[in-house]
Amino acid sequence: MFGARYGIVRAGILFAPRYRMLNLVSRTLRTTFILSLLPLSMAAKGDGCASSSQSDAPDVRGEWDITYDDSLEVTIRIGGEVYNQQLGAAGGVINITHDGQPLSFDLDCERPEVVCPSEAWPESVEIEQRNVQFEHRMIVTLPQQTCSGELVAPAAEECGAGTLNPDCDDVCDGEVTVGERETFGIIGESGESFRLYLGAGIATNGINCALLGISLADANLDNEGEPGTEEWRSVGMSAGLVTVGYGGACLWAGDPDMDQQLEALVLGASVEFRTGFTGQRAN
């Protein structure tokens, strides 16, 4: 339906996570960490099933302005319990009490090692559809995580179907830094929604701040023109949701010299934060 190719926006951010407490994660704790996060992958909306579709899709190419909600919804999962709180758009510190134990997680978006939803999916983006045969595929340049430590193969029981590392990506056993990468997204078969994958293609070791695989941006597409015609194009994004997930140790703000029981709890914890957004074409 279309063939012209657009340029790429630059929307990078750099950070390096801190190591405050732990140097070793056992296989048992890593497995606990992965299983504790499974409910997160079921919450996102959107349509990611049309990557191989050769049907027409609406034209989404060009620059977009993104507007975010003024709050963050936060979910902490730890020791089989779920804690929900709300923060302002800049984040902050959340204090919870689990089994009589006070715990703190730092979700301050000003911290360089924390990428909040509005940073993972920036306020100004440019979208490309490069392949005229597969119009449902979209490309956006966004922050890219890379591993500055050793990449190691995950244990067989810690990856594959039913885990948050379904493709058995290598585990980053060191610090994570962020530059830029071309991020892959999918327009749904109906052309009425999209899903953008924000994860790094690397898996956390339970300590560092690698984004979890459930980190996504989803939205409905507001279209004009008739499907299958040159005039079929998206002019807005509505009911958008950015979801970013981290392991609990990444955001831990408590005593680094904790006992082994508390250490296991923190390693098994997960933190998910979300914000809504809308988008409008800028050109």
C-alpha positions as CSV (number, residue, x, y, z in Angstrom):
1,M,0.0,0.0,0.0
2,F,3.0,2.3,0.5
3,G,6.7,2.3,-0.1
4,A,8.5,5.5,1.0
5,R,10.9,5.1,3.8
6,Y,11.2,7.5,6.7
7,G,14.2,8.5,8.8
8,I,14.9,7.6,12.4
9,V,14.5,9.7,15.6
10,R,17.2,9.6,18.2
11,A,15.8,9.0,21.7
12,G,18.6,7.4,23.7
13,I,19.3,7.5,27.4
14,L,22.4,6.1,29.3
15,F,22.5,4.5,32.6
16,A,24.5,2.0,34.6
17,P,22.8,0.1,37.4
18,R,24.3,-0.1,40.9
19,Y,25.5,-3.2,42.7
20,R,24.7,-2.5,46.3
21,M,24.4,-5.9,47.9
22,L,24.9,-9.2,46.1
23,N,27.6,-10.9,44.1
24,L,26.0,-14.3,43.6
25,V,22.5,-15.6,42.6
26,S,21.9,-19.3,43.0
27,R,20.0,-21.2,40.4
28,T,17.2,-21.9,42.9
29,L,16.8,-18.2,43.5
30,R,16.8,-17.3,39.8
31,T,14.1,-19.9,39.2
32,T,12.0,-18.4,42.1
33,F,12.5,-15.0,40.6
34,I,11.3,-16.0,37.1
35,L,8.3,-17.9,38.4
36,S,7.2,-15.1,40.7
37,L,6.9,-12.8,37.6
38,L,4.7,-14.9,35.5
39,P,1.4,-13.0,36.2
40,L,3.0,-9.9,34.8
41,S,3.0,-11.2,31.3
42,M,-0.7,-11.7,31.3
43,A,-1.7,-8.1,32.0
44,A,-0.7,-6.2,28.8
45,K,-3.2,-5.5,26.0
46,G,-2.5,-5.2,22.3
47,D,-2.1,-7.5,19.4
48,G,1.3,-9.1,18.7
49,C,0.2,-11.9,16.5
50,A,0.4,-10.4,13.0
51,S,4.2,-10.2,12.4
52,S,4.0,-12.5,9.4
53,S,0.8,-11.1,8.0
54,Q,0.9,-9.8,4.4
55,S,-2.4,-8.0,4.6
56,D,-2.7,-4.2,4.4
57,A,-2.1,-2.2,7.5
58,P,-2.8,1.5,8.2
59,D,0.1,3.9,7.5
60,V,1.6,4.8,10.9
61,R,4.9,6.3,9.4
62,G,6.1,9.6,10.6
63,E,6.6,11.6,13.8
64,W,4.4,11.2,16.8
65,D,3.9,13.3,20.0
66,I,3.2,11.2,23.1
67,T,1.3,12.5,26.1
68,Y,1.5,10.6,29.4
69,D,-0.7,10.3,32.5
70,D,0.5,12.2,35.5
71,S,0.9,9.1,37.7
72,L,2.6,5.7,37.9
73,E,0.7,2.5,38.9
74,V,3.1,0.2,40.8
75,T,2.8,-3.5,41.6
76,I,5.3,-5.3,43.8
77,R,5.2,-9.1,44.0
78,I,7.2,-10.7,46.8
79,G,6.9,-13.9,48.7
80,G,3.5,-14.8,47.1
81,E,2.0,-11.4,48.0
82,V,1.0,-8.5,45.8
83,Y,1.3,-4.9,46.8
84,N,-0.2,-2.1,44.7
85,Q,0.5,1.6,45.1
86,Q,0.5,4.8,43.1
87,L,3.2,7.4,42.6
88,G,3.6,10.7,40.8
89,A,5.0,10.7,37.3
90,A,8.6,11.2,38.7
91,G,8.3,8.0,40.8
92,G,9.6,7.9,44.4
93,V,10.2,5.5,47.2
94,I,7.7,2.8,48.1
95,N,7.7,1.3,51.6
96,I,5.9,-1.9,52.3
97,T,5.7,-4.3,55.2
98,H,5.9,-8.0,54.3
99,D,5.5,-10.6,57.0
100,G,6.4,-7.9,59.6
101,Q,9.6,-6.9,57.6
102,P,9.7,-3.3,56.4
103,L,11.0,-3.1,52.8
104,S,11.8,-0.2,50.6
105,F,12.1,0.0,46.8
106,D,13.4,3.2,45.0
107,L,11.3,4.0,41.9
108,D,12.7,7.5,41.5
109,C,12.7,8.2,37.8
110,E,15.6,10.7,38.3
111,R,17.9,7.8,39.2
112,P,20.1,7.0,36.2
113,E,19.7,3.2,36.6
114,V,15.9,3.3,36.5
115,V,14.1,3.7,33.2
116,C,10.6,4.8,33.8
117,P,7.8,4.2,31.2
118,S,8.0,7.7,29.7
119,E,11.7,7.1,29.1
120,A,11.3,3.7,27.6
121,W,8.7,5.1,25.2
122,P,9.8,8.7,24.7
123,E,7.6,11.9,24.3
124,S,8.6,12.2,20.7
125,V,9.1,9.2,18.4
126,E,9.3,8.5,14.7
127,I,7.8,5.3,13.4
128,E,8.9,3.4,10.2
129,Q,7.2,0.7,8.2
130,R,10.1,-0.5,6.0
131,N,8.8,-3.6,4.3
132,V,6.0,-3.1,1.8
133,Q,5.3,-6.9,1.9
134,F,4.9,-6.9,5.7
135,E,3.1,-3.6,6.6
136,H,2.2,-4.8,10.1
137,R,5.8,-4.5,11.1
138,M,6.9,-1.2,12.6
139,I,10.3,0.1,13.7
140,V,11.1,2.8,16.3
141,T,14.5,3.7,17.7
142,L,14.4,3.5,21.5
143,P,16.8,3.0,24.4
144,Q,18.8,-0.3,24.0
145,Q,20.2,-2.3,26.9
146,T,23.5,-4.1,26.4
147,C,25.5,-6.2,28.9
148,S,28.9,-4.9,29.9
149,G,29.6,-8.1,31.8
150,E,29.5,-11.7,30.8
151,L,26.7,-13.2,28.9
152,V,26.0,-16.8,30.1
153,A,23.5,-19.4,28.9
154,P,20.6,-19.8,31.2
155,A,20.0,-23.1,33.0
156,A,17.5,-25.3,31.1
157,E,14.9,-25.1,33.9
158,E,15.1,-21.3,33.9
159,C,14.0,-20.6,30.3
160,G,11.7,-21.7,27.6
161,A,7.9,-21.9,27.4
162,G,6.2,-20.7,30.6
163,T,9.0,-18.5,31.8
164,L,9.9,-14.8,31.3
165,N,12.8,-15.9,29.2
166,P,10.9,-17.9,26.6
167,D,13.6,-17.6,23.9
168,C,16.3,-18.7,26.3
169,D,18.2,-15.4,25.8
170,D,21.6,-15.2,27.4
171,V,21.7,-13.9,30.9
172,C,23.7,-10.7,31.6
173,D,25.8,-11.6,34.6
174,G,27.1,-8.1,35.1
175,E,26.1,-4.5,34.7
176,V,23.6,-3.2,32.0
177,T,24.1,0.0,30.0
178,V,21.7,1.6,27.6
179,G,22.3,3.3,24.3
180,E,19.9,3.1,21.3
181,R,18.4,0.3,19.2
182,E,15.8,-0.2,16.6
183,T,12.8,-1.6,18.5
184,F,10.4,-4.0,16.8
185,G,6.6,-3.6,17.0
186,I,3.5,-5.2,15.5
187,I,0.3,-3.6,14.2
188,G,-2.6,-5.9,14.9
189,E,-4.3,-7.8,12.1
190,S,-7.3,-5.5,12.2
191,G,-5.1,-2.4,12.1
192,E,-6.8,-1.1,15.2
193,S,-3.9,-1.6,17.8
194,F,-0.2,-2.1,18.1
195,R,2.3,-3.6,20.5
196,L,5.9,-2.5,20.8
197,Y,8.5,-4.7,22.6
198,L,10.7,-2.7,25.0
199,G,12.8,-5.6,26.4
200,A,16.5,-5.9,25.8
201,G,16.9,-9.3,24.3
202,I,19.0,-10.2,27.4
203,A,17.8,-11.6,30.6
204,T,18.4,-10.3,34.1
205,N,20.6,-12.3,36.6
206,G,18.1,-11.2,39.3
207,I,20.3,-8.3,40.5
208,N,21.0,-6.0,37.6
209,C,18.4,-3.7,35.9
210,A,17.8,-5.5,32.7
211,L,14.2,-4.9,31.6
212,L,12.0,-7.9,31.9
213,G,10.5,-9.4,28.7
214,I,7.1,-8.2,29.7
215,S,8.1,-4.6,29.2
216,L,5.7,-3.4,26.5
217,A,4.0,-0.4,24.9
218,D,0.4,-1.0,23.7
219,A,-2.2,1.3,22.3
220,N,-5.3,1.4,20.1
221,L,-4.8,3.1,16.7
222,D,-7.3,5.8,15.6
223,N,-7.6,5.6,11.9
224,E,-9.0,7.5,9.0
225,G,-9.7,6.4,5.4
226,E,-10.9,3.0,4.2
227,P,-8.9,-0.2,4.9
228,G,-6.9,-1.3,1.9
229,T,-6.7,2.1,0.3
230,E,-3.9,4.7,0.1
231,E,-5.9,6.9,2.5
232,W,-5.9,4.4,5.3
233,R,-3.7,6.0,7.9
234,S,-3.4,6.3,11.7
235,V,-3.8,9.8,13.1
236,G,-3.9,9.0,16.8
237,M,-3.1,6.6,19.6
238,S,-5.6,6.0,22.4
239,A,-5.9,3.9,25.6
240,G,-2.1,3.4,25.5
241,L,-0.3,1.6,28.3
242,V,3.5,1.4,28.9
243,T,4.5,-1.4,31.2
244,V,8.1,-1.7,32.5
245,G,9.2,-4.6,34.8
246,Y,12.4,-5.1,36.9
247,G,13.7,-7.5,39.4
248,G,13.3,-6.4,43.0
249,A,17.1,-6.3,43.6
250,C,17.5,-3.6,40.9
251,L,15.3,-1.2,42.9
252,W,16.2,-2.3,46.4
253,A,16.8,0.6,48.7
254,G,17.3,-1.1,52.0
255,D,20.3,-2.5,54.0
256,P,22.8,-4.1,51.7
257,D,24.0,-6.4,54.6
258,M,20.6,-8.1,54.9
259,D,20.3,-11.7,56.3
260,Q,19.9,-14.6,53.9
261,Q,16.1,-14.9,54.3
262,L,15.5,-11.3,53.4
263,E,18.0,-11.5,50.6
264,A,16.0,-14.4,49.1
265,L,12.8,-12.4,49.4
266,V,14.3,-9.4,47.5
267,L,15.8,-11.6,44.8
268,G,12.4,-13.2,44.3
269,A,10.6,-9.9,44.2
270,S,9.5,-8.1,41.0
271,V,8.4,-4.5,40.5
272,E,6.2,-3.5,37.6
273,F,5.2,0.1,36.9
274,R,2.8,1.4,34.3
275,T,1.4,4.6,32.9
276,G,-1.2,5.4,30.3
277,F,-0.5,7.5,27.2
278,T,-2.1,8.9,24.1
279,G,-0.4,9.9,20.8
280,Q,-1.0,12.4,18.0
281,R,0.7,12.7,14.6
282,A,3.1,15.6,14.5
283,N,3.2,15.7,10.7
